[in-house]
Amino acid sequence: MDRRFIPVSNDAEFIEQIRDALAHLYDHVHLQRHPLAERWVAPQSVTTRTRGQELRRILLDAIEALNPGDNVPLRATERRAYAILFGLYVEGGERHKVAESLGIGDRQLRRDQTEAVAALASILRDHYLTAAPMREGSAAELEPLRSESERLAQQREMVDVYDLVNGLLPLLEPKARAQGIWLISQAPPDLPKLYVNRILIRQILISLAGYALANLPLTGLSFQARLAQAGIEIGLDLKYRRESLVESDLPGLTPAFNSVETLVAALAGHIRLETLSGKTQTLWLWLPHHAETVVLVVDDNEELFALFQRYVGDHPYQLIHAQSVDQALRLVQSNPPDVVTLDLMMPNRDGWELLQTLRADPTTTHIPVIVCSVLEDPDLALSLGAQAYLKKPVGAVDLLQALAAQVTSKAGF
């Protein structure tokens, strides 16, 4: 018996399971073991890594089904269920901010949230609890792809979204031209860079766009990109030839989702479909954006600063330079860094004095300090509050490992 047809004991339990899944929408481990994942995702159809991802896709698709379209005002009653679910769960917004954006109070938000979850439960019940059994695939078939994707995902670099998207056009233009579909990029040039594996993100976009060009009745496809909650979204704007987007008229986008699901999971991203009008849909790929870590390099040697800049060239660090203790203190007050690297032997005031000053000031005591010196005195540096000690000359691997350790520590991992 397909596990998707095992009934829950009552509607209240089913709704509570949906609430729980929504509350953990980006908790991969939680979704992986969730009762809804066991019910809706056939055990042999995905790997352990992707079952939770499949449940998240199901929830996002169901939420999107409540979207009345962008032509409906944000505060309109018919848009409220979608706006609440999207704001609270997809974007992870704070309750008071979601309520404020809708022009309602917290009590009304709670009532409307209950109705929104009930509406979502109705969609999921109708679609998944009465659907035909899904075709089960072999987990072994997906294992090589999953392993390779996870391996590549660890090989990250700074990727310019504008350059990335525009670089795809020459690859896709022959297929678009053969189908009579126009193809453009409208990605803005000023978005923050993504710290991801370039190969994986290119393959995801090529697969999605290639499927759309070959299988959907389009007149045009345009790439979009924008900042989103804690990340960046890259979109495929799909312009259809006719008004109707009735499911029976289209091959559907499910095969496109399935084809890249493992790659997207490796990048800790997700995909959602937004219906904008009767002739337009946007397929959004969300990827987490890791803001650059600001590192203050305190050293009177300009060549060392240039060396450190080369070391971090393809990593998410922004280096600023102070050639004296006084300059460092001014920069710390005007532009507090995330991490400080500190030379000890400098003219006028030495690094020991700066370290003591940073640790004595409540506004700077939390800033991690990595001492980089020719002196052999790591015990004293650590006793005075330094987080790490690197002996000069400092190599690229040692510096990057020390920086990564401090960033991870500050993030609480």
C-alpha positions in Angstrom: 0.0 0.0 0.0 1.3 3.5 -0.9 2.1 5.3 2.3 0.5 8.5 0.9 -2.9 6.9 1.4 -2.6 6.2 5.1 -5.2 8.6 6.6 -4.6 10.8 9.6 -7.0 10.3 12.5 -8.9 13.6 12.0 -8.7 17.0 10.4 -7.3 18.6 13.5 -4.3 16.3 13.5 -3.8 16.8 9.8 -3.9 20.6 10.2 -1.5 20.4 13.1 0.9 18.4 11.1 0.8 21.1 8.4 1.4 23.8 11.0 4.4 21.9 12.2 5.9 21.4 8.8 5.4 25.1 8.0 7.1 26.1 11.2 10.1 24.0 10.1 10.0 24.8 6.4 13.8 25.3 6.1 14.7 22.7 8.7 15.8 19.9 6.4 16.3 17.3 9.1 12.9 17.9 10.6 11.1 17.7 7.3 13.1 14.6 6.4 11.5 12.7 9.3 8.1 14.4 9.2 4.9 12.3 9.0 3.8 14.2 5.9 7.0 13.3 4.1 6.4 9.6 4.9 2.9 9.9 3.7 3.4 11.9 0.5 6.9 10.9 -0.7 7.3 7.3 -1.7 10.1 5.7 0.3 12.0 4.5 -2.8 11.4 7.6 -4.9 14.0 9.9 -3.4 17.2 9.6 -1.3 17.4 10.3 2.4 18.9 13.7 1.4 15.9 14.8 -0.8 12.8 13.5 0.9 12.6 16.6 3.1 13.3 18.8 0.1 10.3 17.2 -1.7 8.0 17.9 1.2 9.1 21.5 1.2 8.4 21.8 -2.5 4.9 20.3 -2.0 4.2 22.9 0.7 5.6 25.8 -1.4 3.5 24.8 -4.4 0.4 24.6 -2.2 1.0 28.0 -0.8 1.5 29.4 -4.3 -1.8 27.9 -5.3 -3.5 30.4 -3.0 -1.8 33.4 -4.8 -4.6 35.4 -6.5 -2.0 37.2 -8.7 -0.1 40.5 -8.5 -3.1 42.4 -9.8 -4.8 41.9 -6.5 -3.7 44.5 -3.9 -1.7 43.3 -1.0 -4.3 44.3 1.6 -7.2 42.8 -0.3 -9.2 40.2 1.6 -8.8 37.6 -1.2 -5.0 37.9 -1.0 -4.7 37.7 2.8 -4.3 33.9 3.2 -1.5 33.8 0.6 0.2 37.0 2.1 0.1 35.5 5.6 1.5 32.1 4.7 4.1 33.6 2.4 5.2 36.3 4.9 5.3 34.1 8.0 6.6 30.9 6.6 8.3 31.4 3.2 10.0 34.7 4.1 10.2 34.0 7.8 8.9 37.4 8.7 8.1 38.6 12.2 4.5 38.5 13.2 4.1 42.2 13.9 5.7 43.2 10.6 3.4 40.9 8.6 0.4 42.3 10.5 1.6 45.8 9.9 2.1 45.2 6.1 -1.5 43.9 5.9 -3.0 46.7 8.0 -4.4 44.4 10.7 -3.7 43.7 14.4 -2.2 40.6 16.0 -5.6 39.2 17.0 -6.9 39.5 13.5 -3.6 38.0 12.2 -4.1 34.9 14.4 -7.7 34.4 13.2 -6.7 34.9 9.5 -3.6 32.6 10.0 -5.9 29.8 11.2 -8.1 30.2 8.2 -5.1 30.4 5.9 -3.6 27.1 7.2 -7.1 25.5 6.9 -7.3 26.6 3.3 -3.8 25.2 2.7 -4.8 21.9 4.3 -7.8 21.7 2.0 -5.6 22.1 -1.1 -3.1 19.5 0.2 -5.9 17.0 1.2 -7.6 17.3 -2.2 -4.4 17.0 -4.2 -2.3 14.5 -2.3 -4.7 12.3 -0.3 -6.7 11.5 -3.4 -3.9 11.5 -6.0 -2.9 8.4 -7.9 0.1 6.6 -6.4 3.3 8.1 -7.5 5.8 6.3 -9.6 8.6 5.0 -7.4 12.2 5.3 -8.7 15.4 3.8 -7.5 17.2 5.6 -4.7 20.4 4.0 -6.0 20.0 5.8 -9.3 20.1 9.2 -7.6 22.9 8.4 -5.2 25.8 9.2 -7.6 24.2 12.6 -8.5 23.6 13.4 -4.8 27.2 12.5 -3.9 28.7 14.5 -6.7 26.4 17.5 -6.0 27.3 17.6 -2.4 31.0 17.3 -3.2 30.8 20.2 -5.7 28.7 22.3 -3.3 31.8 22.5 -1.0 33.9 24.0 -3.8 32.5 27.6 -3.6 33.5 30.9 -5.1 32.1 34.4 -5.4 29.7 34.4 -8.3 28.3 37.6 -10.0 24.7 36.9 -10.7 24.5 39.4 -13.6 27.5 37.8 -15.3 26.2 34.3 -14.6 22.8 34.9 -16.1 24.1 36.7 -19.2 26.6 34.0 -19.7 23.7 31.5 -20.2 22.1 33.3 -23.1 24.5 32.1 -25.8 23.9 28.5 -24.7 20.1 28.8 -24.7 19.6 31.0 -27.7 19.8 28.3 -30.4 17.0 26.3 -28.7 14.9 29.4 -28.1 15.3 30.5 -31.7 14.3 27.1 -33.0 11.1 27.3 -31.0 10.3 30.8 -32.0 10.8 32.1 -28.4 12.5 35.3 -27.5 15.1 35.1 -24.8 16.5 38.0 -22.7 18.1 38.8 -19.3 16.8 41.5 -17.0 19.0 40.7 -14.1 20.3 43.9 -12.5 24.1 44.4 -12.4 24.3 45.6 -8.8 23.2 42.5 -6.8 25.5 41.1 -4.1 27.6 38.2 -5.2 26.7 34.7 -4.2 29.2 32.4 -2.5 28.2 29.2 -4.3 29.5 26.5 -6.7 29.3 28.0 -10.1 28.9 24.7 -11.9 25.8 23.6 -9.9 24.0 26.9 -10.2 24.7 27.0 -14.0 23.4 23.5 -14.4 20.2 24.2 -12.4 19.4 27.2 -14.6 20.3 25.5 -17.8 18.1 22.5 -16.9 15.1 24.6 -15.9 15.3 27.0 -18.9 16.0 24.2 -21.3 13.0 22.2 -20.1 10.7 25.3 -20.4 11.9 26.1 -23.9 11.4 22.6 -25.1 8.1 21.7 -23.4 6.0 24.8 -22.6 4.0 26.9 -25.1 6.0 30.1 -24.6 6.4 33.3 -26.6 9.2 34.5 -24.4 11.5 33.7 -21.5 13.4 36.4 -19.5 15.8 35.9 -16.6 15.2 38.0 -13.5 17.1 38.4 -10.2 16.4 40.2 -7.0 17.2 40.3 -3.3 15.0 38.1 -1.1 14.7 37.2 2.5 18.2 36.1 3.6 19.1 35.3 0.1 18.9 36.1 -3.6 16.2 34.8 -6.1 16.9 34.1 -9.7 13.8 33.9 -11.8 12.7 32.5 -15.1 9.8 34.7 -16.4 7.6 32.4 -18.6 5.4 34.2 -21.1 2.7 31.9 -22.5 1.1 32.1 -25.9 -2.5 31.9 -24.5 -4.3 33.1 -21.4 -5.2 29.7 -19.9 -2.7 28.1 -17.6 -5.1 25.2 -16.9 -3.0 22.2 -15.8 -4.5 19.9 -18.4 -3.4 22.3 -21.2 0.3 22.2 -20.2 2.9 19.5 -19.7 3.5 21.0 -16.3 6.7 22.1 -14.5 6.9 19.1 -12.1 9.5 17.3 -14.4 11.6 20.4 -14.3 11.5 20.6 -10.5 12.4 16.9 -10.2 15.3 17.2 -12.6 17.2 19.7 -10.5 15.9 18.9 -7.0 19.1 17.1 -5.9 21.3 20.0 -7.2 19.2 22.6 -5.5 19.2 20.7 -2.2 23.0 20.5 -2.3 23.1 24.4 -2.4 20.5 24.6 0.5 18.1 26.4 -1.9 14.5 25.9 -3.0 12.3 26.5 -6.0 8.8 28.0 -6.1 6.4 28.9 -8.8 4.6 32.3 -8.9 1.6 32.9 -11.1 1.6 36.6 -12.2 -1.3 36.6 -14.7 -3.1 34.4 -17.1 -0.1 34.4 -19.4 2.8 34.8 -17.1 4.5 32.6 -14.5 7.8 33.0 -12.8 9.9 30.1 -11.6 12.1 31.4 -8.7 15.3 29.7 -7.5 16.1 31.0 -4.0 19.7 30.6 -2.8 21.1 31.8 0.6 23.2 34.9 0.5 26.2 34.9 2.8 27.1 38.5 3.5 30.8 39.3 3.3 32.7 39.2 6.6 34.5 42.5 7.3 38.1 41.8 8.4 40.3 44.7 9.8 43.9 43.9 9.0 46.1 45.8 11.5 49.7 45.8 10.2 52.1 48.5 9.1 53.2 46.4 6.2 51.3 47.2 3.0 52.7 44.2 1.2 51.2 41.9 3.9 47.8 43.5 3.4 48.1 42.9 -0.4 49.0 39.3 0.3 46.0 38.8 2.5 43.8 40.3 -0.2 45.1 37.7 -2.7 44.5 34.9 -0.2 40.8 35.8 0.3 40.1 36.7 -3.4 37.4 34.1 -4.0 36.0 34.0 -0.5 33.3 36.1 1.2 35.7 38.5 3.0 36.0 42.3 2.7 39.4 43.5 4.0 40.1 46.9 5.3 43.6 48.1 6.3 44.9 50.0 9.4 48.6 50.7 9.5 48.7 51.9 13.1 46.9 51.3 16.4 45.3 54.8 16.3 44.0 54.3 12.8 42.6 50.8 13.8 40.7 52.3 16.8 39.1 55.0 14.6 38.1 52.3 12.1 36.7 50.1 14.8 34.5 52.9 16.0 33.3 54.1 12.6 33.0 50.7 10.8 33.1 47.8 13.4 34.7 44.8 11.7 33.6 41.2 12.2 37.2 40.0 12.8 40.6 41.7 13.4 43.9 40.3 12.4 46.6 42.0 14.5 50.4 42.4 14.2 52.1 43.0 17.5 55.3 44.9 16.4 54.2 48.3 15.1 55.6 51.8 15.6 54.4 54.1 18.4 51.8 51.9 19.9 52.1 48.1 19.6 49.5 45.4 19.1 49.4 44.4 22.7 48.0 47.8 23.6 45.3 47.5 20.9 44.4 44.0 22.1 44.0 45.2 25.7 42.0 48.2 24.5 39.6 46.1 22.5 39.0 43.7 25.3 38.5 46.5 27.9 35.8 48.3 25.9 32.3 46.7 26.2 31.5 47.8 22.6 34.4 45.9 21.1 35.1 43.1 23.5 33.1 40.7 21.3 35.2 41.2 18.2 37.4 38.2 17.5 41.1 38.9 17.2 43.6 36.8 15.3 47.2 37.7 16.2 49.7 37.4 13.3 53.2 37.9 14.5 56.8 36.8 14.1 57.0 36.7 17.9 56.7 33.3 19.6 54.2 34.2 22.4 50.9 32.6 21.6 50.1 31.9 25.3 50.3 35.6 26.3 48.1 36.6 23.3 45.5 34.0 24.1 45.5 35.0 27.8 44.9 38.6 26.9 41.8 37.7 24.9 43.0 36.8 21.4 41.0 34.0 19.7 43.9 32.6 17.6 47.6 33.0 17.0 49.3 32.6 13.6 53.1 32.7 13.2 54.4 34.8 10.4 54.8 34.2 7.5 51.1 33.3 7.4 50.0 31.0 4.6 46.7 31.2 2.7 45.3 27.9 4.2 46.1 28.9 7.8 44.5 32.4 7.4 41.4 31.1 5.7 41.0 28.4 8.3 41.4 30.9 11.2 38.9 33.3 9.6 36.4 30.5 9.0 36.7 29.3 12.6 35.9 32.8 13.9 32.9 33.3 11.5 31.5 29.9 12.5 32.0 30.6 16.2 30.2 34.0 16.0 27.3 32.3 14.1 26.9 29.9 17.0 27.7 26.7 15.2 
